[in-house]
Amino acid sequence: MLGRPTAGNTRPNVRRSAAKIIVLMPLIVLEGLDGAGKTTQTELLKERLDSRGLRYEYLHFPRFAAPVYGGLIARFLRGELGGIDAVDPYIVALLFAGDRADAACAIRSWLAEGKYVLLDRYVNSNIAYQCAKIEGSEPRQALQRWILDLEYGHNAIPRPDVSLFLDVPFRFTERSLTSPRSGEDRGYLNGADDIHEASLSFQRRVREVYLGLAGEGELEVVDCRDEEGGMCPPQRVFDRMMEKMGGVL
């Protein structure tokens, strides 16, 4: 089994054999509520890697242009398969997990080639958004365990070395989701609304699940609030991310 860096050891792992040396670079994941600023922070990460001459690849999940799962996920988020509570979250989790499973081979190859891999959303996003639809601690925990086993066990996708949750002031999330949003990353909606973004109460529940995951050690929380409780400037958020990474970059 190839070695990987751990949270406490941020140097790329090296496996030596008689034939060759294999270096696996870090797999870095950014998580957050919709409109939390993940795209902005990803661009700052790319700039940091470029400035240091480090090679990297980037993926945003879900991959709406990907075959099979991408189109189905887009239809779900547009509400074409029913409202947010109409589709069993286990079925929805399968769609998002299937998209990642199809990308796993490429991710492994990039890591083995000595590239950093940056991901906008990963397994914890699946847990947060699907478990937020379920009432009760025990049923939520059951779904969480099922998703973890599905993605890391059955699908055997790579585990991240760093997983960060951008915890922004909720009024910032509210402003982001109630203001007109545009851009290439909104093309999957075809003019419709994203059902995951339509309910602020749902977004609050998603945040609760993310914070619960942080308490279990599944990710690190990046506090994006300033001293007055407002939103920090992007560079300050980035600096806090770097502190959480502990020398990965």
C-alpha positions as a Markdown table, in Angstrom:
| # | Residue | x | y | z |
|---|---|---|---|---|
| 1 | Met | 0.0 | 0.0 | 0.0 |
| 2 | Leu | 1.4 | 3.4 | -1.0 |
| 3 | Gly | 2.2 | 5.7 | 1.9 |
| 4 | Arg | 0.3 | 9.0 | 2.3 |
| 5 | Pro | 1.1 | 12.0 | 4.4 |
| 6 | Thr | -1.0 | 12.4 | 7.6 |
| 7 | Ala | -2.3 | 15.6 | 9.3 |
| 8 | Gly | 0.7 | 15.7 | 11.5 |
| 9 | Asn | 3.2 | 14.9 | 8.7 |
| 10 | Thr | 2.7 | 17.2 | 5.8 |
| 11 | Arg | 5.8 | 16.2 | 3.8 |
| 12 | Pro | 4.9 | 14.1 | 0.8 |
| 13 | Asn | 5.2 | 10.4 | 1.6 |
| 14 | Val | 7.9 | 8.5 | -0.3 |
| 15 | Arg | 7.9 | 4.8 | -1.0 |
| 16 | Arg | 11.2 | 3.3 | -2.1 |
| 17 | Ser | 11.6 | 0.1 | -4.0 |
| 18 | Ala | 14.3 | -1.5 | -6.1 |
| 19 | Ala | 12.6 | -0.3 | -9.2 |
| 20 | Lys | 11.6 | 3.3 | -8.4 |
| 21 | Ile | 10.7 | 5.9 | -5.9 |
| 22 | Ile | 7.0 | 6.9 | -5.7 |
| 23 | Val | 6.1 | 10.3 | -4.2 |
| 24 | Leu | 2.5 | 11.0 | -3.3 |
| 25 | Met | 1.6 | 14.7 | -3.0 |
| 26 | Pro | -1.1 | 16.1 | -0.7 |
| 27 | Leu | -4.8 | 15.8 | -1.6 |
| 28 | Ile | -6.4 | 19.1 | -0.3 |
| 29 | Val | -10.2 | 19.5 | 0.0 |
| 30 | Leu | -12.2 | 22.7 | 0.6 |
| 31 | Glu | -15.7 | 22.4 | 2.1 |
| 32 | Gly | -18.3 | 25.0 | 2.9 |
| 33 | Leu | -21.9 | 26.1 | 2.6 |
| 34 | Asp | -23.1 | 27.3 | -0.8 |
| 35 | Gly | -21.7 | 30.8 | -1.4 |
| 36 | Ala | -19.0 | 30.5 | 1.3 |
| 37 | Gly | -16.1 | 31.6 | -0.9 |
| 38 | Lys | -14.5 | 28.3 | -1.8 |
| 39 | Thr | -13.9 | 29.4 | -5.4 |
| 40 | Thr | -12.0 | 32.5 | -4.2 |
| 41 | Gln | -9.9 | 30.5 | -1.8 |
| 42 | Thr | -9.2 | 27.9 | -4.4 |
| 43 | Glu | -7.9 | 30.6 | -6.8 |
| 44 | Leu | -5.6 | 31.8 | -4.0 |
| 45 | Leu | -4.3 | 28.3 | -3.5 |
| 46 | Lys | -3.6 | 28.0 | -7.2 |
| 47 | Glu | -1.7 | 31.3 | -7.1 |
| 48 | Arg | 0.4 | 30.0 | -4.2 |
| 49 | Leu | 1.3 | 26.8 | -6.0 |
| 50 | Asp | 2.1 | 28.7 | -9.2 |
| 51 | Ser | 4.4 | 31.1 | -7.4 |
| 52 | Arg | 6.3 | 28.1 | -6.0 |
| 53 | Gly | 6.5 | 26.3 | -9.3 |
| 54 | Leu | 4.5 | 23.4 | -7.9 |
| 55 | Arg | 2.3 | 21.2 | -10.2 |
| 56 | Tyr | -1.3 | 20.7 | -9.4 |
| 57 | Glu | -4.7 | 19.6 | -10.7 |
| 58 | Tyr | -8.1 | 20.9 | -9.6 |
| 59 | Leu | -11.6 | 19.4 | -9.6 |
| 60 | His | -14.9 | 20.8 | -8.5 |
| 61 | Phe | -17.5 | 18.2 | -7.4 |
| 62 | Pro | -20.0 | 17.5 | -8.6 |
| 63 | Arg | -18.7 | 17.4 | -12.2 |
| 64 | Phe | -21.8 | 18.4 | -14.1 |
| 65 | Ala | -20.2 | 17.7 | -17.5 |
| 66 | Ala | -19.2 | 14.1 | -16.5 |
| 67 | Pro | -21.1 | 11.2 | -18.1 |
| 68 | Val | -23.9 | 9.4 | -16.3 |
| 69 | Tyr | -23.8 | 11.0 | -12.8 |
| 70 | Gly | -23.2 | 14.6 | -13.8 |
| 71 | Gly | -26.4 | 15.0 | -15.7 |
| 72 | Leu | -28.5 | 13.2 | -13.1 |
| 73 | Ile | -27.1 | 15.4 | -10.3 |
| 74 | Ala | -27.8 | 18.5 | -12.3 |
| 75 | Arg | -31.4 | 17.3 | -12.8 |
| 76 | Phe | -31.8 | 16.6 | -9.1 |
| 77 | Leu | -30.4 | 20.1 | -8.1 |
| 78 | Arg | -32.8 | 21.7 | -10.6 |
| 79 | Gly | -35.7 | 20.0 | -8.9 |
| 80 | Glu | -36.6 | 17.9 | -11.9 |
| 81 | Leu | -36.6 | 14.7 | -9.7 |
| 82 | Gly | -38.7 | 16.3 | -7.0 |
| 83 | Gly | -38.2 | 18.7 | -4.1 |
| 84 | Ile | -35.4 | 18.5 | -1.5 |
| 85 | Asp | -37.3 | 16.1 | 0.7 |
| 86 | Ala | -38.8 | 14.1 | -2.2 |
| 87 | Val | -35.8 | 11.9 | -3.0 |
| 88 | Asp | -34.3 | 9.5 | -0.5 |
| 89 | Pro | -31.0 | 10.9 | 0.7 |
| 90 | Tyr | -29.4 | 7.5 | 0.4 |
| 91 | Ile | -30.2 | 7.6 | -3.3 |
| 92 | Val | -28.9 | 11.1 | -3.7 |
| 93 | Ala | -25.7 | 10.1 | -1.8 |
| 94 | Leu | -25.2 | 7.3 | -4.4 |
| 95 | Leu | -25.2 | 9.8 | -7.2 |
| 96 | Phe | -22.6 | 12.2 | -5.7 |
| 97 | Ala | -20.5 | 9.2 | -4.6 |
| 98 | Gly | -20.6 | 7.7 | -8.1 |
| 99 | Asp | -19.3 | 10.9 | -9.6 |
| 100 | Arg | -16.3 | 10.8 | -7.2 |
| 101 | Ala | -15.7 | 7.1 | -7.9 |
| 102 | Asp | -15.5 | 7.8 | -11.6 |
| 103 | Ala | -12.8 | 10.5 | -10.9 |
| 104 | Ala | -10.8 | 8.4 | -8.4 |
| 105 | Cys | -8.5 | 6.9 | -11.0 |
| 106 | Ala | -7.5 | 10.3 | -12.3 |
| 107 | Ile | -6.9 | 11.6 | -8.8 |
| 108 | Arg | -4.7 | 8.7 | -7.9 |
| 109 | Ser | -2.7 | 9.2 | -11.1 |
| 110 | Trp | -2.1 | 12.9 | -10.4 |
| 111 | Leu | -1.0 | 12.2 | -6.9 |
| 112 | Ala | 1.4 | 9.5 | -8.1 |
| 113 | Glu | 2.8 | 11.9 | -10.7 |
| 114 | Gly | 3.9 | 14.2 | -7.9 |
| 115 | Lys | 1.1 | 16.8 | -8.3 |
| 116 | Tyr | -0.9 | 18.5 | -5.6 |
| 117 | Val | -4.7 | 17.8 | -6.0 |
| 118 | Leu | -7.2 | 20.5 | -5.0 |
| 119 | Leu | -10.8 | 19.6 | -4.6 |
| 120 | Asp | -13.8 | 21.8 | -4.2 |
| 121 | Arg | -16.1 | 19.5 | -2.2 |
| 122 | Tyr | -15.6 | 15.8 | -1.4 |
| 123 | Val | -17.0 | 13.1 | 0.8 |
| 124 | Asn | -17.8 | 15.4 | 3.8 |
| 125 | Ser | -20.0 | 17.5 | 1.5 |
| 126 | Asn | -22.0 | 14.4 | 0.7 |
| 127 | Ile | -22.4 | 13.6 | 4.4 |
| 128 | Ala | -23.3 | 17.2 | 5.3 |
| 129 | Tyr | -25.9 | 17.8 | 2.7 |
| 130 | Gln | -27.6 | 14.4 | 2.9 |
| 131 | Cys | -27.6 | 14.0 | 6.7 |
| 132 | Ala | -29.1 | 17.5 | 7.0 |
| 133 | Lys | -32.2 | 16.1 | 5.4 |
| 134 | Ile | -32.7 | 13.6 | 8.2 |
| 135 | Glu | -34.2 | 14.1 | 11.6 |
| 136 | Gly | -32.7 | 12.5 | 14.7 |
| 137 | Ser | -29.1 | 11.8 | 15.7 |
| 138 | Glu | -29.1 | 8.0 | 15.3 |
| 139 | Pro | -30.5 | 8.0 | 11.7 |
| 140 | Arg | -28.0 | 10.8 | 10.8 |
| 141 | Gln | -25.2 | 8.8 | 12.2 |
| 142 | Ala | -26.3 | 5.7 | 10.3 |
| 143 | Leu | -26.3 | 7.6 | 7.0 |
| 144 | Gln | -22.9 | 9.1 | 7.8 |
| 145 | Arg | -21.4 | 5.7 | 8.4 |
| 146 | Trp | -23.0 | 4.3 | 5.3 |
| 147 | Ile | -21.6 | 7.2 | 3.1 |
| 148 | Leu | -18.1 | 6.8 | 4.6 |
| 149 | Asp | -18.2 | 3.0 | 4.0 |
| 150 | Leu | -19.6 | 3.5 | 0.5 |
| 151 | Glu | -17.0 | 6.1 | -0.6 |
| 152 | Tyr | -13.8 | 5.1 | 1.2 |
| 153 | Gly | -14.6 | 1.4 | 1.5 |
| 154 | His | -16.7 | 0.1 | -1.4 |
| 155 | Asn | -15.6 | 2.7 | -3.9 |
| 156 | Ala | -12.1 | 3.0 | -2.4 |
| 157 | Ile | -11.6 | 6.6 | -3.4 |
| 158 | Pro | -8.4 | 8.4 | -2.0 |
| 159 | Arg | -8.7 | 9.9 | 1.4 |
| 160 | Pro | -7.8 | 13.6 | 1.7 |
| 161 | Asp | -4.7 | 14.7 | 3.6 |
| 162 | Val | -6.2 | 18.1 | 4.4 |
| 163 | Ser | -10.0 | 18.8 | 4.6 |
| 164 | Leu | -11.0 | 22.3 | 5.5 |
| 165 | Phe | -14.4 | 23.7 | 6.3 |
| 166 | Leu | -14.8 | 27.5 | 5.6 |
| 167 | Asp | -17.1 | 28.6 | 8.4 |
| 168 | Val | -18.4 | 31.9 | 7.3 |
| 169 | Pro | -20.9 | 34.2 | 9.2 |
| 170 | Phe | -24.3 | 33.0 | 8.4 |
| 171 | Arg | -25.5 | 36.4 | 7.3 |
| 172 | Phe | -22.8 | 36.3 | 4.6 |
| 173 | Thr | -24.2 | 33.0 | 3.4 |
| 174 | Glu | -27.7 | 34.5 | 3.5 |
| 175 | Arg | -26.6 | 37.5 | 1.4 |
| 176 | Ser | -24.8 | 35.3 | -1.1 |
| 177 | Leu | -27.8 | 33.0 | -1.6 |
| 178 | Thr | -30.4 | 35.7 | -1.8 |
| 179 | Ser | -28.4 | 37.8 | -4.3 |
| 180 | Pro | -28.4 | 37.1 | -8.1 |
| 181 | Arg | -25.6 | 34.6 | -8.9 |
| 182 | Ser | -24.1 | 34.0 | -12.3 |
| 183 | Gly | -21.1 | 32.5 | -13.9 |
| 184 | Glu | -20.0 | 29.4 | -15.8 |
| 185 | Asp | -20.4 | 27.3 | -12.6 |
| 186 | Arg | -24.1 | 28.1 | -12.7 |
| 187 | Gly | -24.7 | 26.6 | -16.1 |
| 188 | Tyr | -26.1 | 23.3 | -14.7 |
| 189 | Leu | -29.2 | 25.2 | -13.6 |
| 190 | Asn | -30.4 | 26.2 | -17.0 |
| 191 | Gly | -32.1 | 29.2 | -15.4 |
| 192 | Ala | -33.7 | 27.2 | -12.5 |
| 193 | Asp | -32.9 | 27.5 | -8.8 |
| 194 | Asp | -30.7 | 25.0 | -7.0 |
| 195 | Ile | -32.9 | 23.2 | -4.5 |
| 196 | His | -30.0 | 22.9 | -2.0 |
| 197 | Glu | -29.6 | 26.7 | -2.0 |
| 198 | Ala | -33.3 | 27.6 | -1.8 |
| 199 | Ser | -33.7 | 27.0 | 2.0 |
| 200 | Leu | -31.7 | 29.0 | 4.5 |
| 201 | Ser | -32.9 | 26.7 | 7.3 |
| 202 | Phe | -31.5 | 23.7 | 5.3 |
| 203 | Gln | -28.2 | 25.5 | 5.0 |
| 204 | Arg | -28.1 | 26.0 | 8.8 |
| 205 | Arg | -28.6 | 22.3 | 9.3 |
| 206 | Val | -25.8 | 21.6 | 6.8 |
| 207 | Arg | -23.5 | 23.8 | 8.8 |
| 208 | Glu | -24.5 | 21.9 | 12.0 |
| 209 | Val | -23.5 | 18.6 | 10.3 |
| 210 | Tyr | -20.2 | 20.0 | 9.1 |
| 211 | Leu | -19.4 | 21.2 | 12.6 |
| 212 | Gly | -20.2 | 17.8 | 14.0 |
| 213 | Leu | -17.8 | 16.2 | 11.5 |
| 214 | Ala | -15.1 | 18.6 | 12.7 |
| 215 | Gly | -15.8 | 17.5 | 16.3 |
| 216 | Glu | -15.2 | 13.9 | 15.1 |
| 217 | Gly | -11.9 | 14.9 | 13.5 |
| 218 | Glu | -13.1 | 14.5 | 9.9 |
| 219 | Leu | -12.1 | 18.1 | 9.0 |
| 220 | Glu | -10.6 | 21.3 | 10.3 |
| 221 | Val | -12.7 | 24.4 | 10.7 |
| 222 | Val | -11.4 | 27.7 | 9.3 |
| 223 | Asp | -13.1 | 30.6 | 11.2 |
| 224 | Cys | -13.8 | 33.2 | 8.5 |
| 225 | Arg | -15.2 | 35.8 | 10.9 |
| 226 | Asp | -13.5 | 39.0 | 11.9 |
| 227 | Glu | -13.5 | 40.5 | 15.4 |
| 228 | Glu | -16.9 | 42.1 | 14.9 |
| 229 | Gly | -18.4 | 38.9 | 13.6 |
| 230 | Gly | -18.4 | 40.0 | 10.0 |
| 231 | Met | -16.7 | 38.3 | 7.1 |
| 232 | Cys | -12.9 | 38.4 | 6.9 |
| 233 | Pro | -11.2 | 39.7 | 3.8 |
| 234 | Pro | -10.2 | 36.8 | 1.4 |
| 235 | Gln | -6.5 | 37.1 | 2.1 |
| 236 | Arg | -7.0 | 36.8 | 5.9 |
| 237 | Val | -9.1 | 33.7 | 5.4 |
| 238 | Phe | -6.4 | 32.3 | 3.2 |
| 239 | Asp | -3.8 | 33.0 | 5.9 |
| 240 | Arg | -5.9 | 31.1 | 8.4 |
| 241 | Met | -6.2 | 28.2 | 5.9 |
| 242 | Met | -2.4 | 28.1 | 5.7 |
| 243 | Glu | -2.2 | 27.9 | 9.4 |
| 244 | Lys | -4.6 | 24.9 | 9.5 |
| 245 | Met | -2.6 | 23.2 | 6.8 |
| 246 | Gly | 0.5 | 23.1 | 9.0 |
| 247 | Gly | 3.1 | 23.5 | 6.2 |
| 248 | Val | 1.5 | 21.6 | 3.4 |
| 249 | Leu | 2.2 | 24.6 | 1.2 |
